[in-house]
Amino acid sequence: MNGLRAVVTGASSGIGAATVRALRAAGWEVVAVARREERLRALAEETGAEVVVADVTSEADVAALRDRLAATGGIHALVNNAGGAKGLASVEESDVDDWAWMFEVNVLAVKRVTSALLPLLRRGAQQRGVADIVNVTSIAGHVAYAGGGGYNAAKFAAHALTEVLRLELNGEPIRVIEVAPGMVRTDEFALVRFGGDRARADAVYEGVPEPLVAEDIAAVIADAVLKPRHVDLDLIVVKPVAQAAPYRLAKGPLHVRDEVGG
C-alpha cells in the first residue's frame, strides 16, 4: 500500500463499488461507505477495503463517519458518488417527494459529507502535498432534457456546489474535480429511477451500442486522483460514443457515413 486513503460514498454498487476496486488496485487504502451492510461486507472480502455502514443523508451517521476517520488519521481523497434519480415525469406532473429525495441525496449529502471531512482532507494534503474532492455528477447537471426536471435541477445544483467549492478552496492544495458521466449501464440506476420496473429500466439501454459501464467511470476517477499534484482535471465529461446529448442517442451499430461529393 502507498499510504494514501480515500473515502468513497455510494460504494455498495455501480460506480461506487467499481471506484473502490480501482483505487484498491492502485494501492490505496479505501473506506467504502454505503447503507447496505451485506453488500459492503462482500466488497470488503473481495478488495480488502474498510467499510462503514452509513446513510449520507443522516447528520448523525456522517458525524460518526468523521469521528471514526479522525481517530485513524487524515484522508487524501473523497469521492462523493452517492446519488440517484427518481421518475421521468414532467415538471407539472412529477412528485414533489421524488424531487426532495433527489435534492437530499445528490446535493445536501454532498455538502454534508464534504463539510464534515474537509478538516481531514486538509490533514491529508499536508501529508501528500495535495488532496482531492471528486464529485460525481452527471451530464444532466449541464444539459436539460424533457422529463428530467427534478434530476436536472439536483445535478445542476451539484455542479454549482462544486464550482463554488473550487472558488472557496482556491489557494489550498485541494483539487476539486467534477466527473459528469453520460449514459452508464449499471445494475441499479435506471431500476431505481423507474421504481423497480425492470422492463422499463432495460429499455433505456436497448439498441444503444456500448453504453458506458461503471468501470469506465471508476478508471477516470482513479486517473484524476493519481495525476501529479499540480494537475487538476477540474471537469471531466464522459459519454459513450453513441451519445451526443442526454436526449440524442444513436441506436444500432455505429457506422461511417458514405462520402458525399467524393
Secondary structure, DSSP 8 states (H G I E B T S, - for coil): --S-EEEEESTTSHHHHHHHHHHHHTT-EEEEEES-HHHHHHHHHHH--EEEE--TT-HHHHHHHHHHHHTT---SEEEE----------TTTS-HHHHHHHHIIIIIHHHHHHHHHHHHHHHHHHHHS-EEEEEE--GGGTS--TT-HHHHHHHHHHHHHHHHHHHHTTTSSEEEEEEEE--EE-SSHHHHHTTT-HHHHHHTTTT-SS-EEHHHHHHHHHHHHTS-TT----EEEE--TTEEETTEE--S-------S--
